[in-house]
């Protein structure tokens, strides 16, 4: 049936026996129910009576009470403030607090890592202009300090970051920053930044700092290139010196060990020779003590024999009256190689005249004459 059909004047969507849906009647029904709950008995509340404001107040009280419900997620913490002062920190879950204006709750996420992009322009220690761009990552690790110790935590973080970066850049020259200390800018800045934030008790924890850009004017590019080249040459020279040291030191140690071994061998040989000479002298001493004259003559003969064995000898019979043709025997003997002392003796014997005694016989006769004189 359409809405424009006459019918019997009743609502076609209303079932027989349904209660009236007039808003005033619904409110009156609720008023009667609340009056019965509050001890009003079965009396019917008159329309527009004095119980209307009371019911409205009760409803507002219930609604105000329900505003105290709040939920804290797993990664969050609830900071409850009573009349603006810190009261308690609530853990994850469903909680209730006295609604505003008695208590308020600030929900702080302590696990989320936030990115803070930072870019600035500053001067280095040698008054060179640089442009730096970085990203700071941080967490609100202490929600109580984050909420109460610093008035504006985000602005404080920005100011402290700039101060820490200026401390790093302002104390270094440009060539050092763009070469050997480029990788140290972010760690040094993070350390200074974290120490300063801890001193402020800001509740921030800096997780990392990423240096994205470090630029400088093109007018200093040549100086930077020269510095880098010099640094590369320095590294190469250090490497060459290290290679040379690794080569020369083992060889020097080997030579030292060889010299030590030679010295020890020489020492042992000299000691052995000295001990042998001492033993031989003691043996001769014993012989000398038993027969001094014989031993002395024997030593004398051995010494003379050793002297004559190592020298050139020419024997001439001075008693002979025959003519002697002079020959440069010393030069002839020196020109010919001497194989042994026996060859020298035989050659000397060949130069003697007939009837001349040999060298050993002459030496024997000489010794006999000396003993006769003694």
Order of alpha helices (4+ residues) and beta strands (2+ residues): alpha-alpha-beta-beta-beta-beta-beta-beta-beta-alpha-alpha-alpha-alpha-beta-alpha-alpha-alpha-alpha-alpha
